[in-house]
Amino acid sequence: MSKKLFIKTWGCQMNVYDSARMADVLAPLGYRPVEEPDGADMVILNTCHIREKASEKVFSELGRLRQMKDAKAQAGDGRMIVAVAGCVAQAEGEEIVARAPYVDIVFGPQTYHTLPEMVAKATRAAGSVLNTDFPAESKFDYLPDEAGSQGVAAFLAVQEGCDKFCTFCVVPYTRGAEFSRTGVQILAEARRLVAAGTREINLLGQNVNAWHGDGPDGTTWGLGRLVRELAEIDGLERIRYTTSHPRDMDDDLIRAHAEVPQLMPYLHLPVQAGSDRILAAMNRKHTADDYRRIIDKLRAAKPDLALSGDFIVGFPGESDADFAETLRLVTDVGYAQAYSFKYSPRPGTPAALEHTQLPEEVKESRLAALQQLLNAQQQAFNQGFVGKTVPVLFDRKGKRDGQLLGRSPYMQSVYAEANERLFGRIVEIRIDGAHPNSLSGTVVTDEYHSSPIGTQTLEATV
């Protein structure tokens, strides 16, 4: 008998990937994903600890789920298993159990391959099942080979964890030490994805360019070599990777941007700040000029490379001069898009203990100034495409009937009025309009890539 599974995902692409694999693990138990939690037999909140007030959002959502769980039981419609997964679960598992004893399962991001066992324990035992261990074995060794289709564009986790210990970040404590999957595993999963209709793969990792895995030839590969091997898979049209760290951007990977046509001309390379003093306080282990030199090498290899980054303003002790250095770096580099945030303390991180925390109004003012500059750069980048023709991979429906949405090589969202037969194809689009976060255009031809994706339908989402 089929059972309904609802998974709500917060945070990074790694969490999106993890949620998809949770569904794969639970599929043999009869669970099938649904779009709404009401009436579901199991609900999983896959959480993120990076954003501000992350745990408060989880407890607020749990309050609503408790009402649904009680209503389902009172109606005699069976039991709703409520689970909390991800980084909030890893960091605050015991508090979740104490504050919300109606939660059946609490588990960290390294243990979801054991979900069938956790479900069995929760079904037959009173109280919550808590599993926030860091097992010695890799979860990737225990995930099913057969996975549900991820659609035209898919995530593929190749690396997890972090050894960098930036003073503002909880990832080393919630995801554990850096771990790389083997090249054999990654290539096999990539081939399965492509056989199921995937045309674009985005390689994932907390520090994805730190990936070093055993290749089929017995040697150790870096990410540049992996990209080259993936490019040999027939039917894989596009390759991306995220998120990178400046310290791990080696020359071979930079060369791959020049030499591998399938590697898209877009790179998310967070710098976080432009002041060397603040970068040292963050334990980033690179300077602003180190970052500039990396960008120069990347643009020498791939002149049309579109850059994205992350920025934190209002870090403890940040002065007006420090912030001015961040604005100077942004001006020097030029970003196609970027993510910027006010610093907010994360429990257990060194920066949270600093006595030089800045007032909220200072952080808000600096964030507004930074975002004004970044938004102007993004708008100018997008505006530069008006009148040009770009290849767009249509991977989902647009907001209106008869509209499709896809991505340009530069990671821009592109809308166009298009026949649904173009779904899953790379289509030449003449750009007619530039907007703050997207482009719009007109179909020129679909001859760039005319092979359909087989059984994939418009109802599929990424």
Salt bridges, closest charged atoms under 4 A:
ASP18 OD1 - LYS139 NZ 3.83
ASP18 OD2 - ARG175 NH1 2.85
ASP24 OD2 - ARG21 NE 2.90
ASP41 OD1 - LYS72 NZ 3.52
GLU61 OE1 - LYS8 NZ 3.27
GLU61 OE1 - ARG64 NH2 2.55
ASP77 OD2 - LYS72 NZ 3.45
GLU92 OE2 - HIS49 NE2 2.81
GLU95 OE2 - ARG99 NH1 3.27
ASP104 OD2 - LYS69 NZ 2.57
ASP104 OD1 - ARG79 NH2 2.49
GLU137 OE2 - HIS113 NE2 3.99
GLU160 OE2 - LYS139 NZ 2.99
GLU160 OE2 - ARG175 NH1 2.42
GLU178 OE2 - LYS164 NZ 2.79
GLU189 OE2 - ARG21 NH1 3.43
GLU189 OE1 - ARG181 NH1 2.82
GLU200 OE1 - ARG238 NH1 3.72
GLU200 OE2 - ARG240 NE 3.06
ASP217 OD2 - ARG225 NH2 3.35
GLU229 OE2 - ARG225 NE 2.90
GLU237 OE2 - HIS449 ND1 2.95
ASP248 OD2 - LYS164 NZ 2.91
ASP251 OD1 - LYS297 NZ 2.64
ASP252 OD1 - ARG228 NH1 3.21
ASP252 OD1 - ARG255 NH2 3.44
GLU259 OE1 - ARG228 NH2 2.45
ASP289 OD1 - ARG292 NH1 2.95
ASP290 OD1 - ARG293 NH2 2.62
ASP310 OD1 - HIS268 NE2 3.13
GLU318 OE1 - ARG366 NH1 2.88
ASP320 OD1 - ARG366 NH2 2.68
ASP322 OD2 - ARG277 NH2 2.38
GLU325 OE1 - ARG328 NH2 3.05
ASP332 OD2 - ARG292 NH2 2.94
ASP332 OD2 - ARG328 NH1 3.93
GLU360 OE1 - LYS342 NZ 3.18
GLU360 OE2 - LYS363 NZ 2.84
GLU364 OE2 - LYS342 NZ 3.65
ASP395 OD1 - ARG396 NE 3.16
GLU417 OE2 - ARG400 NH2 2.64
ASP432 OD1 - ARG430 NE 3.28
ASP446 OD2 - ARG421 NH1 2.99
ASP446 OD2 - ARG425 NH1 3.07
GLU459 OE2 - LYS397 NZ 3.91
